[in-house]
Amino acid sequence: MSEKKLIAKFYVQDREFTLYCYEYEICLALKPKFQKSKAQPLKNAWLSFADEPTVEDVNERIDVFAVMQLARDHLLRYIQKNKVSYFYFHASTARKARIYPRFSTRLIQELPNYDFCQENQSFYFFAKA
């Protein structure tokens, strides 16, 4: 069984992001932020966690351009170092679906030996033969 391979951990505006690869899928995750509140009883943290694809990140107010720049830089280093022949990622929210085409276009400019195609909200990259 495959396991997640950590590509990078980085911070933007004091928020922690992890970029990892699971099989051929590249995933970017924002660490959930739990705030202790005296008004609410303490909850089990697992009950507060939503699956990454269902989390809408619009209200986070994080500089998306800084996140994408760092993610692209780390991803490029990982691809070049590990000679990855194929990878993909999916936009899991409407906001990401608007950002990822631009991200993909800039990424492929740095990868002259790769092609990519988009199908709906999925982006597939593969090394040229």
PyMOL commands that set and color helices and strands:
alter all, ss='L'
color gray80, all
select helices_A, chain A and resi 45-48+52-54+58-60+64-82+94-109
alter helices_A, ss='H'
color red, helices_A
select strands_A, chain A and resi 5-12+15-22+25-30+86-90+114-119+122-127
alter strands_A, ss='S'
color yellow, strands_A
deselect
rebuild
show_as cartoon
